C-alpha cells in the first residue's frame, strides 16, 4: 500500500478515535446507560478487531496498527462507562 493510503487510513482512524473519548466523557457525565446501545459498541468492537486482524495479516509492521490499538483502548473505556452506567441505573428506584 502506498504512503497516501496509509495516511488516509490513519486520518479515518483518527476521526473515529477522537470521537470515542468525547463519547465516554458524555456518558460518564450523564450517569445513565439510557440511549447507549451495547449492540452498537459490540459491532464497533468487532470492526476494530477485524481491522487489526486484517492489518496484521497484510502489513504487521505498519504504524497504522498502533492507531487501531489506540482506538480499541478508547472503545474499552466506553465499555467501562457503559457498564458503570448500567450499574448506576440498576441502583435507581423504578419509575412509576
N, C-alpha and C positions, 0 to 999 in steps of 0.2 A: 504494500500500500504506500502511496506517496505521502510526502510531508503534509500537503494541503488536506488530504483525507484525515490524517491524524489530528490536525488542528481543528477541523470541522467536527470530528467526533468528540474531541475534548471540549469544544465550545458547547455542544449539545449537552454533554455530561455536566459541565459547569452550570449551565442554566437550570438543569434539573437539581443538581447538587445544592445550589443556593436556595432553592425553594424548600428543601427539607428542614433546615434549621428554623426558617421562618414559620413553617407549619408546626413544628414541635413547640416552639415558643407560644404560638397562638393556642394550641391545645393545652399546654401547661397552664397558661393563664386562665383559660376557660374552666378548668377543673371539672370537665364533663366529657364523656365519650360520645354524647349525643351529636349526631351529624358527622361522626367519623366512621368510616367503613373499614372493617377488618378485611373484607374481601378485596378492597382496593389496595390496601397495604400488602396483602398476600400476593396479589398479581404483580405489583411493582417489585416486590422482593424476588419473586420467581424470575421476572425480567432481568433484574440486575445479576442474579446468579447465572442465568443463561448467557448474558453478555460477558461476564467474567470467564465462563467456560469457553465461549467462542474465541475471545481474545487470547486466552491461554493456549488454545489449540492452534490458532493462526499465527500469533506473534507473542510468545511468552515474555520476551524481553521489552515489550512496548511500555513506555512510560505512561501511556493512557490507562493501562491496567491499574495503576495506582489511583487514578481518578475514580474508576469503578469501585475500588475498595473503600475510598473515602465516602462516596455516595452511599454505599451499603452501610457504613458505620453511622451516617446521619439517619438513614432509614431505621436502623436498630434503635436509635434514640426515639424516633417516632413511635415505634412499637412499645417502648418502655412507657412513654407518655400515655399512649392509648390504654395499656394495661393498668396503669396507675389511675387513670380517669374512670375506667370501668369499676375499679375497686371503690373509688370515691362515690360513684353513682350508686353502688350497692349499699353504701352506708347511709344514703339519704332515705328518709321515710317515704313510703309510697304516696303518690299524689291521689287525692280523692277523685 
